[in-house]
Amino acid sequence: ALQESAGILPQPLAVFGEGQCVCCVPCPPHLRCPCLSQSVQDVGSLEKENTNQVSVADVKTLAPNIFVPGLTLFSCVVAEYGVCENLRKLEITGVSCRDVYAKLLHRYRHILGLWQPDIGPYGGLLNVVVDGLFIIGWMYLPPHDPHVDDPMRFKPLFRIHLMERKCATVECMYGHKGPHNGHIQIVKKDEFSTKCNQTDHHRMSGGRQEEFRTWLREEWGRTLEDIFHEHMQELILMKFIYTSQYDNCLTYRRIYLPPSSPGDLIQPGLFKGTYGSHGLEIVMLSFHGNKAKGTKITGDPNIPAGQQTVEIDLAHPLQLPDIENLRDFSELSRIVLEVQEQIRREEQEREQRQEEEEHSQQPASPLGGEGAEGEETAAGAEGKTQDKAPASQPFVLPMGVISRNEDYPRTCRICFYGTGLIAGHGFTSPERTPGVFVLFDDDRFGFIWLELKSFSLYSRIKVSFQNAQAPSREAFDEMLKNIQSLAT
């Protein structure tokens, strides 16, 4: 099987040089088969007395152009999937390198990377990776509320490996009785589904009550008796009832990590954030010119996964009052509402200019449309503010603002005007309300919801996710639109 992206049909087994061409197994998507390559003189530089001497570095150097004979299949698997020492022990299991590559790694290559499960408003974060001679799907969970700086938790949902018959076997890892029979269907390139064929393995002898208590300890790190807030108890019970009905029979849609640009305020990525009684949720921070957006990867019945929870206007920094006046909520509210009114006037002026230009049938000036503001980058907005503000300044939450985590930083770099999305249960009557984006450092930021008098603290997820980069900015933007439309 040759490059799928090029649309080349499979060819009969060919002979290359003194040995057989490895085209009887699929090639990685970015490699070209020497049978169809018009220029293969580079292979000569790798011809040695013993082809076992071909190094991974050699393969990586030539990978974009050719497929090297000899031990290329082994070296390619090492370079492409990171599998190394385990392959040298294959002779013990009786499974060949060719089997691992053709029947496991290449066959399931489309499910590697990050995915969002379709679990109603709750969503989730699944990371599918090659782990030794297994492909494992790990569900990443935020730390227990409200410890936003703690590392992520993760648990396996499924795994794929080669059994004695040399065929790929899918096993469901959900529940507490060990791996059991499962199934994976690749619907299309950016979507796949899992199904458990033995859901009785998920049941506990103590019935639903024992399952709920176990889930509660894992999900929240406490018992229901430890949670005194009645509304929070209702939300927790509702989530258990809703999510447990899926029994690991889920559909997943691909998500990408946000691309970065030199002018970004901080490195974009995934963050854990506090959301009141809903606990900790996962948010993706991305930059779009003079705007920054926080998109929910996990959600709740009010604001479901996929929706844009916060939007930051990087063209409108806020100058906070001194620390004593900052304690006064009315003073902070006055500053924010003044900026909100300024933005409203600017939008009216832009609309008026556009109407005049359309009426006069003259082309818009370079400063029309988005205006000078639209051309301003995040770095420019930050730079202007830093000329007037110190590198860091004292910070404290105003009196009356509720925070799940009182251990927030007491200094910040810069603040911006922003809006936060709020809604009733079931995402009813959604509206964007004014707030304050507070940048503490490269890995932490906060958002003050003025209308709710609430504060959310966000901390970066420090995990190196593989196979998660967007192929282009356009592909990332399209992905954001897709997950938001599904949530709506």
N, C-alpha and C positions, 0 to 999 in steps of 0.2 A: 504494500500500500504506500503510495507516494504522497506528496504534499497535497493535503485536502484543500488548502487555501488556493492552490493553483489549479484545482480541478482536474488533475492528471489521473487518468484511470489506471488501475493496477496492470502491470505488465508481467509476462511470463518470467520465470526464474532465469536470470542471465548469468553469464560467467564474466568475471572481471579479473584480469591478471592471471595468476596461477591458481587462485582459489575461487570458491563460489561467492557470488555477490550476496549480501545479506538482505536482498530485497524480498525474500520470502517472509520477512517480518515487517511490520509497519515502521516507518522512519518517524522521528520526532517532527513536528510541524515545521520547524525552521531549517531542517536539513534537506539537501538535494541528493538524490541517488546518483552515483557515478554513471549508471547505465544511460542516463539522459543528459549528463553533463557534457558540454562540448569542450570544456577545458578542465582536464584532470591532471595536468602536469604537476600540480602541487602534491599529488600523492607520492610522486617520486622522492620528495624530500623526506617522507616518512618511511620509505622502504628500508628496512634494516634486516640484518641476518635473522633476527628473531622478532617477529611482529609483536611479541609480548612486551617489547620495550617501548611501544607507543604509549606515551604518557597522557594523562588527563589534560595537561597544559597544551599538548599538541592538538588534542581534539577540540578544546575550547577555542584555540586559535583558528582552526580550519572549519569549525562547526557551521559558520554562516554559508560556506561555499560547497563543501563536499562531505561525503560520507566515507570514512576511511575503512578499508578492508581489514581483515585480520581480527584483532581484538577490539575493533571499533564498537561493536555492540556492547561489550562490557564497559568500555571507557565512556561511551555515550550515556549509558544508564547512570554512571557515576556523575558525569557532568550535568546531566539533565535533571536527575531526581535526587542526587545526593546520597544514593545507596552505594556503600563501598564494602566495608569489611564483611557484611552479611552475605554478599554475593560470593565471597571466597569460601563460604561454608555451605554452599548450595549442594555440593556433592554428597554431604551427609544426609540431606533430606531427599535426594534423588530428583530435585527440580533444577532444570537448567536455567542459565541466564536468559536464554531465548524465551523460555516459558514465562519467567517473571516479567520480562519486558513486554512481550506480545499479548499475554493473557491477563496481566494485572496493570502494569504501569501505563502502557499505551492505551489499553482499552478504557480505563477509567480516568484518563488524564483530564477530561473535561470537567470533572467534579472537584479538582484541586482548587483551593482558594477559599475566599470568604463568601458566606451565604446568609440570607435572612429567611428563616422559616415563616411560613404563613400560619401563624397562631393567633388569628383575630387581631385585636388591638395590641397584643403583648409582644409580638415579634421575637427577635432573638439574634444571636450571633454564633454562627457555625463556622469552624475552621477545619477544612479537610486537608490533611497532610500525608506525605509518605513518611512512615515511621518504621525503619528497618525494612522487613519484607511484608509489611502491612500498609494498607491505606486506612486511616482512622479519621472519623468525623468527631471533632471535639466541640461540644457546646460550651461557650464561654459565658460565665455568670459574673455579675458584679460582686464585690465583697459585701459582707453583711452591713446593713444600714446601721449607723450613718458613717461608717469608717471608709470614707471615699479615697483615702490615700493607700489603703491596703491593696495588695495585688489581686488580680482577677482569680476567680475559681474556675475550674473546668471539669467536665465529666464526659466520658465517651458515649456517643449515641449509637454508632455502628462501626464495624471494621470489615475490611475485605482482605482476603489472603488466599494463597494457593493451597489446596488440600492434596492428599496423596494422589488423586486422580489427575492432578495437574490442571484443574479448572478452578476459576475464581469462585470463592464462596463468600456470600454476604451474611454477616451475623449481626443481629440486634443486640445492643449492649444495655438497653434500657431496663430498669428494674434492679433487683438485688439477688437474682438467682443465677447470674453468670450469662455468658453469651448463648444465644439461641438463634434459630433459623429466621432469616430476614430476606428482604428483596430490595433492589435498587433499580429504578427505571429512569433512564436519561431521556427526558421529554424532548429537550432541545439543548443547544449549546449552553445557554444561560439559565437552564431550569432542570431540576431533577426531583424525584420523589423517593421516599423510603416507605417501606411497609414491613411491619412485624408479622410473621406468620404463626407466632406462638404467644399471643398476648396473655395467656394464662401465667407466663413466667413473670409478668408484672404484678400479679396479685400477691397479697400478703395474707398469712393465716389469720391475722387479727381483723381482716376486713378493711373497709374504707377508713375507719377511725385510725387504725394503725398506719395505713398509707398516708393519711393526712398528717399525723404527728411526725412521721419520718420526713415527709416533704417539707414540713414547717421547719424542722431542725436544719435541714439542708439549705432551704431557701432563705430563711431569716435568722438562723442561728439561735432560736429561742422557742419557747412553748407559747401556746395561745394565752395561757394564764399570765405570762410576762407582758403581754400587750394590753394595756389598760384602755387605750382609746377605742371606743366602740366602733366608730366609722372605719378605723384601720382594720379591725377584726373582720368587718364585713368585706372590705376590699380583698383581704388575704384569702378568705374562704371562697369568694367569687373567682379569684384567679386559680385556685386549686381545682375547683369544679370545672372551669372552662378548659384549662390546659390538660388535665388528666384524661379527658375524653378522647384525645388524639392517639394515645397509646403508641407514640413514635411513628405513626403513619402520617407523614408530613410532606409538603411540597416546599422546595427551597428555590429562591431566586438569587442570582449572583449580585454581589455588591462589590464595589471597588473602594480602595483607599483614595482619599482626595489628593489630586496632584498638587505639587508645591511650586511656588514662583519666588524669585529672589526678593520681591517686594512685600511678601507676606508678613503680617504682624508677628506671628509665631509659626512654627511648623504645624500645618494642619494634621488632622488625624482623629483618632477615637478617644473619647473621654468618658469617665464615669461621673454622674451628677446626681445630686440629691433632689428629690421631688416630693417633699412632704410625706404624707401618709402612704404614697405609692412606693416609697423606698428609693433605692438607687437604680438609675437607668443609664443606658449607653447612648451617647450622642456623638455624631460625626460633625466635626468642625471643618468647614471648607471656606475658601476665599474666592470672591467673584468681583474683581476690580475694587471698588470702594465699598463693597458690602462683604460681610462675613455671615455665614449661615450655620446654624446648629440643627441638624436633622436627626430625629429620633431613630435609632436602630432597634431599641426596645421601647415599649410604650405602655399605656394604661388605658382604662375605659374613657378617660377624659380626652387625652391627646394620644391617639394611637401611634404605633410605630410607623415610620415613613413620613410623618408630618414635620414641618419646620417649626421647631419649638421656640427658637430665638433668632432674631436678625439684628445684626449690628451695623450701624451706619458709621463707617470709618472716616467719613468726611466731616463728621460733627463730634469732635472730642468734647468732653465735659471738664470744666475746671471745678474741682471739688472745693468746698469752703474749708476753713481751718478745722482742726479736729474737734473743737468744742461745738462749733456751729453744725458740724456734720452729724452730731448726735441728735440734732433736731430734725425729725422727719419732714416737717413742713418746709424747712429750708431746702433740703434736697429735692423735695417735690416741686418747689417753685423753680429751681434751676432747670430741672428736666422738662417741665411744662413750657418754659420759655423757649427752650430749644425745639420742642415739638411745634410750637407756634411759628418759629422761624422757618422750620422745614415746610410747614404748610404754606407759608407765604412764598417761599422759593418755588414750590411746585405750581402755585397759581400763576406766578410770573412766567414760568417756563411754558405753561399751557397757553397763556395769553400771547407770548411771542410766537408760538407755533401757529396759533390761529391767525395772527397777523401775517405771517409768512405765507401760509396757505391762501389767505385772501388776496394777497398781492401777487401770488403765483411766482414768487421768487424763491430760488434755492436757499435752503437753510445755511446759515453761517457756520463755520467750524465750531463755534461755541454754542450753537443752537441744540435743540433736541435734549440730549443729556446735559448740555451746558458744560461749563468749566469743571463743575463738580463731577461729571461723568468721566472726565479724563484724569481725575486725581486718583492716584493709587493709594493703597493702604499705607505704604511706606511714606508717601508724601504727607498724608494726614498725620501720621505719627510724628514725622519729623517736625512739622509746624508746631505741634503741641509741645514737643520736647524742647523747642526753643524757649517756650514760656514756662514750662513746668520742670521741676527737678527730676532726676533719674528715678527717684522713688519718693513717695510721700506717705505720711501716716494715714492709716485707714481704720475705721471702726463702723460697725453697722449702726444706723440711727435707732433710737429708742422705739420699741414697738415692732420692729422688723423681726420676724420669726426665722430662725435658722435651725435646721436639724443637726448641724455640726457647728459647735461653738469654737472649734479649733481651727478657725480660718486665719490666714495671714493678716498681720496688723500693719503691713505696708503694701502699697501697690505701685505699679509703674505708670498706668494711664487708664482713663475711663472714657467710654463713648456712649452716646445715646443709642438706645436700641428698643426693640419691641419684642414682647413675649406673647405667645399664643395661649389663650385660655379658652375653656369650653365647659359646658355641662356634661353630665354623664351621657355616654354614647356619642360624644363629639357633637353635641347639640349647641347651637348658637355660638359658633367659634368667633373670636375677635382678637385682634392684635392690640395689645395695651402697652403703654410706655414703660420703659425700665432703664436700668443702668448696667452696662457691661463693664466689669472691673477686671483688668489684667494684672495678676499678681506676679507671675514669672513665666518662664517658657513652658511650664507644665501644669499651671493652675490658673483658672479664671473663675469669676463669679458673675451672677446676674441678680439684680434686685428687681423684683416684680412690685411696682408701686401699688397697683390696685389691690394685690393680694397681701401687701406688706409682708412679703416672704423673700427669702434669700436662698439661691441654689449655688452650691460650690461644686466645681468640676475639677477633676484630676486626670491627667493623661494616662491612657492605657499603654504601658511600656512593654509591648510584646512585638517581636519581629515577625509579622505575618508574611508568608511566602505566597507567590502566585496571586497577589491581590492588587497589583498596580493596574490602573486604567490604561488601555492602549492609547487613549487620546483624551484631551479635555472634552471633546464633543461626546465621547462615549461615557464619561463620568457624568456630564450634565444630563444626558439621556437617562442614565441609571437613576439619578435623583428624581427626575420627572416620573419615571415608571413606579418607583416605590411610593411616591406621594399620591399618585393617581389610584394605586391599589388600596392605599389606606383610606382615601376619600370614598 
